[in-house]
Amino acid sequence: MAAVGSMRSGSPAFGLGHLLTLAILALASDACKEVVLQVPSELPAEKFVGRVNLMDCLKSADIVHLSDPDFQVLEDGSVYTTSSVVLSSGQRSFTIWLFSTDSQEKREISVHLEGPVEVLNKRPHTEKVLSRAKRRWAPIPCSMLENSLGPFPLFLQQIQSDTAQNYTIYYSIRGPGVDKEPLNLFYVERDTGNLYCTGRVDREQYESFELTAFATTPDGYTPEYPLPLLIKIEDENDNYPIFTQKLYSFTVQENSRIGSIVGEVCATDLDEPDTMHTRLRYSILEQSPSPPMLFTMHPSTGVITTTSAQLDRELIDKYQLLIKVQDMDGQYFGLHTTAKCIITIEDVNDNLPTFTRTTYVTSVEENTVNVEILRLTVQDKDLVNSPNWRANYTILKGNENGNFKIVTDPKTNEGILCVIKPLDYEERQQVTLQIGVVNEAPYTREASSKSPMSTATVTVTVTNQDEGPECIPPMQTVRIQENVPVGTRNDGYKAYDPETRSSSGIRYRKLSDPRGWVTVNEDSGSITIFRALDREAETVRNGIYNITVLALDADGRSCTGTLGIILEDVNDNGPFIPKQTVVICKATMSSAEIVAVDLDDPVNGPPFDFSLESSDSEVQRMWRLTRINDTAARLSYQNDPSFGSYAVPIRVTDRLGLSSVTTLNVLVCDCITESDCTLRSGERTGYADVRLGPWAILAILLGIALLFCILFTLVCSVSRASKQQKILPDDLAQQNLIVSNTEAPGDDKVYSTNGLTTQTMGASGQTAFTTMGTGVKSGGQETIEMVKGGQQTLDSRRGAGYHHHTLDPCRGGHVEVDNYRHTYSEWYNFIQPRLGDETIRGHTLIKN
């Protein structure tokens, strides 16, 4: 990029009047700022001097002019020498004028170049004093060029306080580069305030230094605030731009349009951003293969695009570019590097597969299947083994019967023509096929006049083969009436010789005959009835009985066919009722539906006639038949029959008068549905095999539970009564214990629970207490009785009508009545030898 001064205000471009105008503008312009640049005493041509910020002064400036023709300024504010400059006095100054034609604003920047301090010290003392008088404790920012060659220490600037006129001032600095890393890079003279740099500085490592200056008196008094000093390191173009890759690889489709993006390259520069040092420009140095150039590169973005639509992979499949990136916006003195870029041309299907021949001739023997008969080859310039190269073959014409198929050999890309269905020489001796070929990928130039499909013609000659007999059609039929006499002959299966179209010389054998009904004549294939034919047999399906026949020629070649014997029906089966048990739930229905069937053809079957077949008047009186349709009738009862089983004979007659009698077993049942009908014994059904329903079982269980509740209540009440009542009276003297032994039971019997006390009232109203189950002995009946009645003896109580209770262990606890009575002493004397003391105490001895 050219310098701003030369572009906008160079002397050759402007006349004298315009220069005068600029001079007037310069006189009328406002001072913007001053910039001090530390430079060597000698500057070569095109040497970078420093940078000033033009935007801070006037953003809209469109005219920039320098007062010194030995210098030029670029758009980013970089100042360069246009010729060799020597700072003989140690200083040099020039002015940069900025002017905006839109806003009519004017600004100026004063630039001061200062050489090494040794040169400055050679200036007159008065000039030095005047220069010092201008300085204050707020000096302008200072800068130094990176990688400066010195000499070192390099003078940067002088700091001075106004209080030095009245006091002795000592100057000092602190901060990075002084007492912090990097140490001892800067120092200041204590008495003069001169600031020096002791060595080279790399801007990429340190962009600037922020120091703090102090002014103190010898006794430690500080007349000034600490002064911040900013030392900015001016960038030098010392870093080459570097591509992010040494070798770039991109792909682009062939025949791409002009301007198609191929890829983008990128480079980096470590110099100061947003300066000319990092303003990069990309370019293509060379292309291999040689021109015409097919690619271009955007100078700012590095995007590579196509400049031609003639990229053809089939001609050149790869290009190599040598690319360059240069800083300083591509100016000749900028630093640059190069890299390589490989561009691969990607294949598209722009070439059709074409047959190497347009006509082919081949042959195949008839009746041959799954054989390869021909290979067809094609040419394709596209990328091998890609979808653009692989071929798909199609039979366009001539394969209407599906005898052929064509597939692609994945290795050779050839079309393999095969026979998948046998050909018949007797039908066709030659077949002509038209075959087309396309690629797997769609063709990209269909809009052109070129046809998208190549075709070839294949002529297939069918050769004759000495064949065996043909069983055509494989299923043949004959009609025979069932029940024809045994020995009846009829036509059979016929096979043919495909060469002569005749049946002569063919022998026949029977392979299968499920019922053995027929025999097959070996010479003619005719059949003879060997057993009676029955159309209603299980092996007959839809009225057809099938046998399998083998046909052989003289050479032993054979074929197999099926002879279907269509049995014409004869009315030899009477209709009958298949369901012979009928259930009538009397609670919900009064009739049942019966259905009859006939094994004969429908012409010999329905409509049926139903009638009761019985001479018993009781059957006629109880049952009645009503016709529902051609095959069904309704059987209903009359006169409210009782539950049970009834035999009802019914005659069913077909339309031709053939009939049969079926005796139905009719169950009249107490049920809701037929499945609920159970066989019961007794008066309801008359069957011994009884099945209880769920409701009956539930009722029985509830009854048993109720019975247990009553028995439990009775036991509890008797137990409470026996606990409250005294079993024996207190008066032992008036108690009698009577033993009664009898051989046979009396007339009166009382049933009692074992262990319970039973009370029996005699004729006189007196009560006898008897304890059951305690005095029973094996070998006889023995009853222990306690009678309340005073001094009554056996004789005095005999015949008084008192009932005595005895327990018969063999009869389940029956209590007998006896008239024998004994006094207590008699009873005691009687049983004393028989019972132990403990038994008497446990059962009969009562103590107060």
DAUR-V131055 format. One record per helix or strand of 2 or more residues. SS is the DSSP state (alpha for helix, beta for strand). FROM is the first residue (numbers start at 0). TO is the last residue. If there is no record, write none. Layout:
# DAUR-V131055
SS:FROM:TO, SS:FROM:TO
This chain:
# DAUR-V131055
alpha:3:7, alpha:10:12, alpha:15:27, beta:29:37, beta:41:42, beta:47:50, beta:62:65, beta:70:72, beta:77:80, beta:84:85, beta:90:99, beta:104:113, alpha:116:120, alpha:124:133, beta:141:144, beta:153:157, alpha:161:164, beta:168:175, beta:185:187, beta:193:196, beta:207:216, beta:226:233, beta:241:242, beta:246:252, beta:260:263, beta:266:267, alpha:275:277, beta:280:287, beta:294:296, beta:302:305, beta:317:325, alpha:327:329, beta:335:345, beta:353:354, beta:358:364, beta:370:375, beta:377:378, beta:390:396, beta:403:407, beta:414:418, beta:429:438, beta:453:462, beta:468:469, beta:474:480, beta:488:489, beta:495:496, beta:506:512, beta:517:519, beta:526:528, beta:543:551, beta:557:567, beta:580:584, beta:590:594, alpha:601:603, beta:608:611, alpha:616:621, beta:622:626, beta:631:636, beta:643:652, beta:658:668, alpha:673:675, alpha:693:723, alpha:731:733, beta:734:739, beta:749:750, beta:756:760, beta:766:770, beta:782:787, alpha:793:796, beta:805:807, alpha:808:810, beta:813:815, alpha:823:831, alpha:836:842
